[in-house]
Amino acid sequence: MWWARRDPPTAIAAAVLVLLVCGSLAIPAVSPYSYGGQNLEQTFRAPGPTHWLGTDHLGRDILVRVAYGARISFLISVLAVAAHTVIGIVVGMASGFLGGWVDGGLMRMTDVFLVFPPLLFLILITGLLGPSLVNIIIALSAVGWAGMARQVRAEALLLREREFVTAARASGATDRWILGRHVFINIVTLALVRASLDIGPVILSEATLSFLGIGIQPPTPSWGVMIADGFTHLRTYPYLTAIPSAVLSIAIVAVTFVGEGIAEARDPRWRRR
Amino acid sequence: MGVLSFLARRLLGMIPIVIGASLIVFIVGHLAPGDPVQILFGDISDPIIEARARASLGLDKPLAVQYLGFLARLAHLDLGTSYAYPGMRIGKMIGAALPVSLALAAMAVLVAVVLGVPLGAVAALRRHSLLDRLVRFITVLGIAVPFFVIAVVLVLVFSLRLRWLPVSGWGTPKDLVLPIVIQMLRPMAYLARITRLSVLQVLGEDYIRTARAKGLPTRLVTFRHALRNAAITILTTAGLTLSLAFTGAFVTETIFGIPGMGRATVTAIFQRDYPMIQAVVLVYTGLILTLNLIMDLAYAAVDPRIRYA
């Protein structure tokens, strides 16, 4: 694997990420415990042979809950980032290529969305619409699309002036061909690079919302919920908080490294930002 | 182009953003499930009393009228009365909470600047040294590790194990330590990272080579040329991190029970206290816009190449 030798930190991060994803899929399927199964005679068990990562205040198996939390986290972040990437590409390209009042109107809209601190916006939407899985995804993509649209628009404006577009036009290519063949592919590549960098912050946002109690609702396990639950027992049973915190941090660090690795492989200039 | 006309144009440009923000908040608040009348008065069985309660809150009028009324009151800086604490003026609640959060954010960013900028600069000047590697490692951790996880670790170590600091509370200077440390970490990480990168970039410029070739002492090159030219990027980041510190307040204030804007926001959301939510969002919008404006003015002060355009 040539790329692993060229960029070892990214390779390690990618391996960790693959491990996390596989674990999140396999563990709940293989384990004899379910994420909601309570056993009030087995509460606060320290990590051991029957419960590898111990049990929580309701006697639920932490390993299964952490793995299930990973599913929720990855599901939400991938769907949310996919949604805001698509919206961002559509709005950014419309803005960049149609110009005029469409551009003006759309960009004023992104202004409004970019002024809000993201977390405030998230708290508002999920808090007011109610914290369901769908609403959380809606909120997360509502926060992310504006930045994506701005970048796609900037790239579209740049691409319009690039030599290969002029060359294609000079050799008689139609607008549709140029847009579909040259511009769209470049823009999608850029958008995907940015999307890979957006996943980490989105995982963090979801965990923060759940931690505050306006994200994923119990009994569904989410890393944020588990950290908040454990916080009450921090003095006596610190591992309740420590385990999901560690997994969450590892996941975000891994995703960040992979994202930066992808970005740098696509375009070395990215590292500077 | 003078400073005044620049200011005037920027202020005019803010109006659509403020209106947009208020409109979004207003619409989201009213599409939301959960009836404020029911929250305020409980279940009312008598329809006449319910209608009267609705009318007293102005909820019986069409949405557009309610929004215009909201804007008109806003123009008089009247933010209304809380639904959750009847009789409490929103303005008073904000007035109590805002200084707390502002002070906390300002202190956090101040500490972050004092620590982060020198760290980043030294890391850039001694590139590939052990310190450089350490700074890069810390910045990646600071950016990637969620701050509530850091909060958990710090509370566990300093409050619960060592018992040096209180677990939560507000009033004594000791209560300030953990919240400031937690809110300052991310801004510091960003600042160190950006400072390092922008100093590295400036060090690669031709004029630095020229200055060196002229035989200028390294100290002069570093301070007069490199750091001064990197200042604008650092300044931008410092401004950005202030809004990062505001956002961090949602978590730190909730964890430590600090009576600031962050906790007020989360509480208002839980209580569906519409007037308070609207006020909080508008205050934050105003804060961020003011901050952006100040940053724009500051750039021009630092960098003579930038005109008020």
Contacts between the chains, C-beta under 8 A, distances in Angstrom:
chain1	res1	chain2	res2	distance
A	108	B	16	6.0
A	108	B	17	7.9
A	108	B	20	7.4
A	109	B	20	7.5
A	111	B	16	7.8
A	111	B	17	5.6
A	111	B	20	7.7
A	112	B	16	7.9
A	112	B	17	5.5
A	112	B	20	3.8
A	112	B	21	5.9
A	112	B	24	6.9
A	115	B	17	5.6
A	115	B	21	6.8
A	115	B	285	5.9
A	115	B	288	5.5
A	115	B	289	6.6
A	116	B	21	7.1
A	116	B	281	7.6
A	116	B	284	7.2
A	116	B	285	6.9
A	116	B	288	7.6
A	117	B	243	5.4
A	117	B	246	6.0
A	117	B	247	4.4
A	117	B	284	6.5
A	117	B	288	6.9
A	118	B	247	7.1
A	119	B	247	4.4
A	119	B	250	5.7
A	120	B	247	6.7
A	120	B	250	7.4
A	120	B	265	6.9
A	120	B	281	6.9
A	120	B	284	5.7
A	123	B	250	6.5
A	123	B	265	6.5
A	123	B	266	6.7
A	123	B	269	5.9
A	124	B	25	7.3
A	124	B	28	6.4
A	124	B	269	7.2
A	124	B	277	7.0
A	124	B	281	6.6
A	125	B	28	6.7
A	127	B	269	3.4
A	127	B	270	7.4
A	127	B	277	8.0
A	128	B	28	5.3
A	128	B	29	6.3
A	128	B	31	7.8
A	128	B	32	3.9
A	128	B	269	7.1
A	128	B	272	7.7
A	128	B	277	7.4
A	129	B	28	7.5
A	129	B	31	7.7
A	129	B	32	6.1
A	129	B	33	7.6
A	130	B	32	7.7
A	130	B	33	5.9
A	200	B	144	6.7
A	204	B	146	5.3
A	207	B	146	6.0
A	207	B	148	7.9
A	208	B	146	6.7
A	208	B	148	6.6
A	208	B	250	7.6
A	208	B	251	6.3
A	211	B	148	5.4
A	211	B	251	6.9
A	212	B	250	6.6
A	212	B	251	6.9
A	212	B	254	6.1
A	212	B	266	5.9
A	213	B	270	7.6
A	214	B	266	7.6
A	214	B	269	6.4
A	214	B	270	7.7
A	227	B	148	6.7
A	227	B	149	7.1
A	227	B	152	6.7
A	231	B	152	6.7
A	231	B	255	7.7
A	234	B	152	6.9
A	234	B	155	6.6
A	234	B	156	6.0
A	234	B	160	6.3
A	235	B	160	5.0
A	238	B	156	5.6
A	238	B	160	7.9
A	241	B	152	5.2
A	241	B	156	7.8
A	242	B	152	7.7
A	245	B	146	7.8
A	245	B	149	4.2
A	245	B	152	5.7
A	245	B	153	7.6
A	248	B	146	6.2
A	248	B	149	6.5
A	249	B	144	7.1
A	249	B	145	4.6
A	249	B	146	6.7
A	249	B	149	5.5
A	252	B	144	4.9
A	252	B	145	7.0
A	252	B	146	6.8
A	253	B	140	7.1
A	253	B	141	7.6
A	253	B	144	4.4
A	253	B	145	7.1
A	256	B	140	7.3
A	256	B	143	7.3
A	256	B	144	4.8
A	257	B	140	8.0
A	272	B	197	5.8
A	272	B	201	7.0
